[in-house]
């Protein structure tokens, strides 16, 4: 049992089953007296009726559902206990059981032997699919599926319709009149189905759309309510000349069992009334089994055919023509038919014969205006149909004219002349006239003149002729030959010679022109004015103006030969050239300058030189045997002729030399009070400029200062002394003489020193007084001791310049109390030379 489930599932797939769940339905038991236990809701899904024919097979897709469990506590899943398939069964009221031919029986999922023709492809829970091989007419009727599961029982009916060679057709066809949903199928009109006696299968059903129209894509369906995987069939459409595109599909579900083929086609009106057949084939069972034929009803617009007398629809002017339009097909029937010419409906000369479905148009005497396209149009409920014929009326040339390509024409270009004539057929012979004189005969309507000249100008006409007759002379056409202005020249209005700055007038002349001259052009272009067309006035003409040329223009321009004004002017492009040397000029070099100019008219010139605006000499060259810095400056050369004089741009003569004339300048002066600022500048003369400065003091010691300016801020007394500097450029080194800087004491310093000196003097005075008193005491003591000394004056020692002390006698006799002494300089550093004298102070007692 465990192996049987997958096998049945595989067979179910081979049967092509689609196990979709549809709407559930419960079949009411047809027999009376069924027990209440059997009226539980068993649910089955399968096709109500299945169709086949002798020798084929039947595949019955089936699903079922066992009623729900009675006891909720019972967790066992209900399964099928017994399955019995009856054929045309009855119900025995007394025995309370079913009687009939048993085709298949299975108990507890075990099959009984000798049941090869019927296969159960289901399972014990939901699938009840059956397969019957090699059916025959005796299999028609009711199949009863008796199912039990415990105390639950059910009998399900399935109807079989197996057709025979003679009787099966009608029953099968009636069964196929409806699809699986019960809807009535639409059958196409046409011939009845005819099946050969050997055929056992019923014919398929052809479903047609409600309406078929020409050129509209439609889909037709050929349907057969049969499908069985062991009996392969195919549906084929014919005839193949319809260019048919079909697709076959099979449906085998619990709702529908069918095989169908969909045909997609785009019919045209010729398919109307033709037969279309769907054939049922089994290549392994005799080939063609049956077929169904329908006649196509294709709705289309009226189809027309036109006949013309004469047949080629070509007639000479004045003759008659008859055109007949007949409807060869129309579905539905047409309701109007008429003629049109060039889109306009014709009401006259028409004869309608409705019974013959035709309308006739007669033109008794045609004219050229009757040529054109004639349309016959018929209308029905679908639309309108058209047919066309082109009527040609032959007539002689008329209304001729000459067309010139192109006129006006430029002299020297090509021209084409065409004789235009209204004629049918076209003209084949042309005669040409120039100013009423015949000049050419040709079979071509166009003549060419490769290069026209003034002699070709004039009136042209032509005469055209065709196979019918000659036409009248054409109208005249004028050939206009145009050309650029001829013999253009320039006339100079000024007297010669012309000088730079003069006003000049030029006139542009020509001899003839077609069309007339409308403008003038001048070359070169400038700011000058053309006050009158063709007359050019040049205000203050430049020295290099010209040559000048002009053009007289109509549609084209003709240029005159250039005219040179030969303007006289002062020398131009004057400049100074350094001949020797070509690069830098050093002091002592030999230098040669030359005065040059670019142009001069007249060419006889004189040369002059100026330095710093002062005339030096005459001559083209200026030379220096040994150049010095004093020769440097701005130089100009002058060139003059009989018209005027021109001066060159200033040429700067630079002489390179080493530093010279060095000296040290002091600011504000060379005598500065201490505490102020002293600025020392190393003045020099050099070219190129000084690149480095070096400073030295009175001891020739380098101060390690390399700028041009030496600043002493604040200046001190010890800064007094001599200073000098060195300057260097790339050509050499120069040295300045020494310059003396004197720094004197400020009043504050002097006050401090005087105060110090006064204090010292007071100390000495006190010491002297003490000494006097001591001496007096000593003398007193000495006198007491008997020692006496003679003393004629008093003095004290002072320090001399050499550092010793000496007794100084006062030079002022009137004040014996005054004593002198040198004021010693106690400042730091060396004592200035200017203050080495002795300073005296007066000490008064």
Beta strands, then each sheet from edge to edge (+ up, - down):
strand 1: 43-46
strand 2: 49-53
strand 3: 58-60
strand 4: 62-65
strand 5: 82-92
strand 6: 97-107
strand 7: 110-111
strand 8: 118-120
strand 9: 130-132
strand 10: 141-149
strand 11: 152-163
strand 12: 205-207
strand 13: 212-213
strand 14: 217-224
strand 15: 234-238
strand 16: 245-252
strand 17: 257-266
strand 18: 275-282
strand 19: 287-295
strand 20: 298-309
strand 21: 314-316
strand 22: 321-331
strand 23: 336-341
strand 24: 344-346
strand 25: 350-353
strand 26: 358-363
strand 27: 372-379
strand 28: 384-405
strand 29: 409-410
strand 30: 415-424
strand 31: 429-434
strand 32: 437-442
strand 33: 446-449
strand 34: 458-465
strand 35: 470-473
strand 36: 477-479
strand 37: 481-486
strand 38: 489-492
strand 39: 498-499
strand 40: 504-509
strand 41: 512-514
strand 42: 519-523
strand 43: 529-532
strand 44: 535-538
strand 45: 549-553
strand 46: 557-559
strand 47: 567-572
strand 48: 575-580
strand 49: 591-596
strand 50: 599-601
strand 51: 606-611
strand 52: 614-618
strand 53: 621-624
strand 54: 633-640
strand 55: 645-647
strand 56: 651-653
strand 57: 657-667
strand 58: 671-673
strand 59: 677-687
strand 60: 692-696
strand 61: 709-713
strand 62: 721-729
strand 63: 732-735
strand 64: 739-744
strand 65: 797-799
strand 66: 805-807
sheet 1: 1+ 4-
sheet 2: 2+ 11+ 10- 5+ 6- 7+
sheet 3: 3+ 9- 8+
sheet 4: 12+ 14- 17+ 16-
sheet 5: 13+ 20+ 22- 26+ 25-
sheet 6: 15+ 18- 19+
sheet 7: 21+ 28+ 27- 23+ 24-
sheet 8: 21+ 28+ 30- 33+
sheet 9: 29+ 37+ 41-
sheet 10: 32+ 31- 34+ 35-
sheet 11: 32+ 31- 34+ 36-
sheet 12: 38+ 40- 44+ 43-
sheet 13: 39+ 47+ 50-
sheet 14: 42+ 45- 46+
sheet 15: 48+ 49- 53+
sheet 16: 52+ 51- 54+ 55-
sheet 17: 52+ 51- 54+ 56-
sheet 18: 57+ 59- 61+
sheet 19: 58+ 64+ 62- 60+
sheet 20: 58+ 64+ 62- 63+
sheet 21: 65+ 66-
end
